[in-house]
Amino acid sequence: MHKKIISLIFVAILGFSLPQNLLASKIESNIETSSSTLNEEYKSNRALSLMNRINEIKAMDRSALTSSEKKELRKELRTIKKEFKKEFKGVYLSVSAIIIVLLLLILLL
């Protein structure tokens, strides 16, 4: 009985807050739609060009290169890696966040 009351309160709170958030996101999404498509297209083209350059470097015969040329290649690969991290961020969840979410799901359901 106690779990049902808590879950109903939780659903009611979400129900009251969700429509307002949806309305605000629809207005913002209309504004950002045109710029986001161009931005995504640029990011995908940039990612392809970076991956092509990485494949070129991997395909090279590095045994014929001098040590300074090898250093330059390593620096270039590091800058490409930094650019990937900066532009193409992923979603990372810590172990504690996953545990908390699982506990909340178990308690509410």
Secondary structure, DSSP 8 states (H G I E B T S, - for coil): -HHHHHHHHHHHHHHHHHHHHHHHHHHHHHHHHHHHHHHHHHHHHHHHHHHHHHHHHHHS-GGGS-HHHHHHHHHHHHHHHHHHHHHS------HHHHHHHHHHHHHH-
